[in-house]
C-alpha cells in the first residue's frame, strides 16, 4: 500500500497525501484553488527525527556522537523520513493515517505516525515518534511550501514573535535571542504561547497556521513560495534543546491550517 496517493475531501476542500513520496501533503485545494507549490520536493513534508539543520551533521546523545549524512553541506537538514516511503495504516474520506519505521542512517529504532484530518475549513496534521527500545533525542516539524501568489495576489505574512534566534553565517542559531527583524527571512522565531502565523492573499484567501509548539521557522527568500514551519525546537535543536523519546513517553506535535475566503 506504500505506493498509493490518497485524496481526502471535506466540503469544497481537497488534500492529497503522497504515501510513497516522504509521507507528504502533495496539495491542498480550496474551491479548486491550490495552496501549495507543486512538485516532488514541495507540497508539505514532515521534518523528523529532526528539524532544519544539524551543525556538521553531528549530534551528541550522552557520551556518543552520531554523524548524519551531509545532505545540505556542511550540514544535515530536515530529517530522514521525508526521503522514505511511508505505509498507509488506514484512511477514510477525510482522514488518513501513515506510519514510518526509523532506521539507518538514523541510529535508533522507532516508529513515526502521522494523522491527516481534513475539514471544510481546515487541515490538521498530527505526528508522534515512539520507541520500544532505546530512548533518543528527536524533533518534529512540518515544512509547507505555500504558493507566493494566488489569484494574482501576492502573500502577506503576519505574526508577532517574542524573539528571533540570531542566525549566524552558517544559517544556524548562534544561541542569542534578538528582537524580531523585518524580512526577508530564513529564520527561527520563538512564540511561547504557541505558533500563530497568518498568510493573507488580499482579495483571495487567508490561512492561519497555528500549533501549540513554541518554535517556527519562516522562509520567504524564494519567488515561488513561502514556508511557515512549526516545530518542537530550533534548528540544531538535537544539540541545543533536545526532546527525549522514551518507551514511556513519545514525542507528539500538531499543527492546523485554517482558511477563509476574502
C-alpha positions as CSV (number, residue, x, y, z in Angstrom):
1,X,0.0,0.0,0.0
2,X,3.0,2.3,0.3
3,X,2.8,3.5,-3.4
4,X,-0.6,5.0,-3.0
5,X,-1.6,8.6,-3.3
6,X,-4.6,9.3,-1.1
7,X,-7.2,12.1,-1.8
8,X,-9.2,13.5,1.2
9,X,-12.3,15.6,0.7
10,X,-14.4,17.8,3.0
11,X,-16.9,20.3,1.6
12,X,-15.1,22.0,-1.3
13,X,-11.7,21.3,0.2
14,X,-9.4,18.6,-1.1
15,X,-6.0,17.3,0.1
16,X,-3.7,14.7,-1.4
17,X,-1.3,12.7,0.7
18,X,1.7,11.1,-1.1
19,X,2.4,8.0,0.9
20,X,5.5,6.9,-1.1
21,X,7.0,10.4,-1.5
22,X,8.0,11.1,2.1
23,X,4.5,10.9,3.6
24,X,4.0,14.5,2.4
25,X,0.9,16.5,1.6
26,X,1.1,16.9,-2.1
27,X,-1.6,19.6,-2.4
28,X,-4.4,21.4,-0.7
29,X,-7.2,22.9,-2.8
30,X,-9.9,25.1,-1.5
31,X,-12.7,25.6,-4.1
32,X,-10.2,24.4,-6.7
33,X,-7.5,26.9,-5.7
34,X,-4.2,25.2,-4.9
35,X,-2.4,26.5,-1.7
36,X,0.8,24.6,-2.0
37,X,3.7,24.7,-4.5
38,X,3.6,21.6,-6.7
39,X,6.5,19.3,-7.4
40,X,8.2,16.2,-6.0
41,X,10.2,18.2,-3.4
42,X,7.5,20.6,-2.4
43,X,3.9,20.3,-1.0
44,X,4.4,19.9,2.7
45,X,6.8,17.3,4.1
46,X,7.4,16.1,7.6
47,X,10.6,17.0,9.3
48,X,11.5,14.1,11.6
49,X,13.5,12.9,13.5
50,X,15.0,16.4,13.4
51,X,14.1,19.8,12.0
52,X,16.2,22.2,10.0
53,X,20.0,21.9,10.0
54,X,22.3,19.9,12.4
55,X,25.7,21.6,12.6
56,X,28.2,19.5,10.6
57,X,25.6,16.7,10.6
58,X,26.7,15.7,14.2
59,X,24.7,15.4,17.4
60,X,25.5,14.0,20.8
61,X,23.4,11.6,22.8
62,X,25.2,11.4,26.2
63,X,28.8,10.4,25.5
64,X,28.1,9.2,22.0
65,X,28.4,11.4,18.9
66,X,26.4,10.4,15.8
67,X,27.1,11.5,12.2
68,X,24.2,12.1,9.8
69,X,24.7,12.3,6.0
70,X,25.5,15.9,4.9
71,X,22.6,16.4,2.6
72,X,22.9,20.2,2.8
73,X,26.8,20.6,3.1
74,X,28.3,21.3,5.5
75,X,25.2,20.3,7.5
76,X,22.4,17.7,7.6
77,X,18.9,19.0,7.1
78,X,15.2,18.2,7.7
79,X,15.5,14.6,9.0
80,X,15.3,11.3,7.1
81,X,11.6,10.5,6.9
82,X,10.9,12.9,4.0
83,X,13.1,10.7,1.8
84,X,11.4,7.4,2.5
85,X,8.2,5.6,1.6
86,X,5.6,5.5,4.3
87,X,2.9,2.9,4.9
88,X,-0.8,3.7,4.8
89,X,-2.3,2.4,8.0
90,X,-5.9,3.5,7.3
91,X,-7.9,6.2,5.6
92,X,-11.5,7.4,5.3
93,X,-12.9,10.1,3.1
94,X,-11.5,12.9,5.2
95,X,-8.7,11.3,7.2
96,X,-5.5,9.3,6.6
97,X,-3.0,7.7,9.0
98,X,0.5,6.8,7.9
99,X,3.5,5.2,9.6
100,X,7.2,5.2,9.1
101,X,9.8,3.0,10.8
102,X,13.0,4.8,11.6
103,X,16.3,3.2,10.7
104,X,19.7,3.8,9.1
105,X,21.2,6.3,8.8
106,X,19.3,7.3,11.9
107,X,21.0,5.3,14.7
108,X,17.8,4.4,16.7
109,X,14.7,2.3,16.1
110,X,11.4,3.9,16.4
111,X,8.1,4.5,14.7
112,X,6.6,7.8,13.4
113,X,2.8,8.1,12.9
114,X,1.2,10.9,11.0
115,X,-2.5,11.7,11.0
116,X,-4.0,14.0,8.3
117,X,-7.5,15.3,9.2
118,X,-9.3,17.5,6.7
119,X,-12.4,19.7,7.4
120,X,-14.2,22.1,5.1
121,X,-12.2,25.0,6.6
122,X,-9.0,23.4,8.0
123,X,-6.3,20.7,7.7
124,X,-4.9,19.4,11.0
125,X,-1.6,17.5,10.9
126,X,-0.5,15.4,13.9
127,X,2.7,13.5,14.3
128,X,4.2,11.2,17.0
129,X,7.5,9.5,17.4
130,X,7.6,6.4,19.7
131,X,10.1,3.8,20.7
132,X,10.0,0.5,22.5
133,X,13.8,0.2,22.6
134,X,16.5,2.8,23.5
135,X,15.5,6.4,24.3
136,X,16.8,9.0,21.9
137,X,16.6,12.8,21.2
138,X,14.3,13.9,18.4
139,X,12.3,16.7,16.9
140,X,9.1,17.0,14.9
141,X,8.1,19.7,12.4
142,X,6.4,20.4,9.1
143,X,7.7,22.2,6.1
144,X,4.9,23.5,3.9
145,X,5.6,25.4,0.7
146,X,2.7,27.9,0.3
147,X,2.3,29.5,-3.1
148,X,3.5,33.0,-3.0
149,X,0.8,34.1,-5.4
150,X,-2.9,33.0,-5.5
151,X,-5.3,34.5,-8.0
152,X,-2.8,37.2,-8.9
153,X,-2.4,38.3,-5.3
154,X,1.0,38.1,-3.5
155,X,1.1,36.7,0.0
156,X,1.5,38.9,3.1
157,X,3.0,37.2,6.2
158,X,1.8,38.4,9.6
159,X,3.0,37.2,13.1
160,X,4.1,38.6,16.4
161,X,7.1,36.7,17.8
162,X,8.6,37.2,21.3
163,X,12.1,36.7,19.9
164,X,14.1,35.8,16.9
165,X,17.0,33.3,17.0
166,X,20.1,35.2,15.8
167,X,21.3,33.5,12.7
168,X,25.0,33.0,12.0
169,X,26.8,32.9,8.7
170,X,26.3,29.1,8.7
171,X,22.5,29.6,8.8
172,X,22.3,28.2,12.4
173,X,21.2,30.0,15.6
174,X,24.1,31.5,17.4
175,X,22.4,31.0,20.8
176,X,21.5,34.7,21.2
177,X,17.9,35.8,21.1
178,X,17.2,39.1,19.5
179,X,14.2,41.3,18.7
180,X,12.4,40.2,15.6
181,X,13.7,41.8,12.4
182,X,11.8,42.5,9.2
183,X,12.2,40.0,6.3
184,X,13.2,38.5,4.1
185,X,13.6,35.6,6.4
186,X,15.2,32.2,6.7
187,X,14.9,32.5,10.5
188,X,13.6,30.8,13.6
189,X,11.2,32.7,15.9
190,X,10.0,32.0,19.4
191,X,6.3,32.1,20.3
192,X,5.9,30.9,23.9
193,X,2.1,31.0,23.7
194,X,2.1,28.8,20.6
195,X,2.8,29.3,16.9
196,X,0.4,31.7,15.2
197,X,1.2,33.0,11.7
198,X,-1.3,34.4,9.2
199,X,-0.8,34.2,5.5
200,X,-3.0,36.6,3.5
201,X,-3.5,36.8,-0.2
202,X,-5.5,40.0,-0.5
203,X,-8.9,39.6,-2.0
204,X,-8.4,35.8,-2.2
205,X,-7.7,33.8,0.9
206,X,-6.4,33.9,4.4
207,X,-4.7,30.9,6.0
208,X,-3.9,30.9,9.7
209,X,-1.1,28.4,10.7
210,X,-1.2,27.5,14.4
211,X,0.4,25.0,16.7
212,X,0.9,24.5,20.5
213,X,4.6,24.4,19.8
214,X,6.8,27.4,20.6
215,X,9.1,27.5,17.6
216,X,8.5,28.4,13.9
217,X,10.9,28.9,11.0
218,X,9.7,31.4,8.4
219,X,11.3,31.3,5.0
220,X,10.4,33.7,2.2
221,X,13.6,34.0,0.1
222,X,12.2,32.3,-3.0
223,X,10.0,33.8,-5.7
224,X,7.6,30.9,-6.0
225,X,6.7,30.0,-2.4
226,X,6.9,30.9,1.3
227,X,7.3,28.5,4.2
228,X,5.9,28.6,7.7
229,X,7.4,25.7,9.7
230,X,6.0,24.9,13.2
231,X,8.5,22.6,15.1
232,X,9.3,21.3,18.5
233,X,12.7,23.0,18.8
234,X,15.0,25.3,16.9
235,X,17.4,24.4,14.1
236,X,20.4,22.3,15.5
237,X,18.0,21.5,18.4
238,X,19.2,17.9,18.8
239,X,22.3,19.6,20.2
240,X,20.9,22.7,21.9
241,X,17.3,21.8,23.0
242,X,16.8,18.0,22.7
243,X,13.4,16.4,23.3
244,X,13.7,12.9,24.5
245,X,11.6,10.0,23.1
246,X,11.4,7.2,25.7
247,X,9.4,3.9,25.8
248,X,7.0,5.6,28.2
249,X,6.8,9.0,26.6
250,X,6.5,9.5,22.8
251,X,7.2,12.9,21.3
252,X,3.9,14.4,19.8
253,X,3.1,17.6,18.0
254,X,0.2,19.0,15.9
255,X,-0.5,22.0,13.6
256,X,-3.6,23.3,12.0
257,X,-4.1,25.4,8.8
258,X,-7.4,27.2,8.9
259,X,-8.6,29.1,5.9
260,X,-11.3,31.6,4.9
261,X,-12.2,33.4,1.7
262,X,-11.7,37.1,1.5
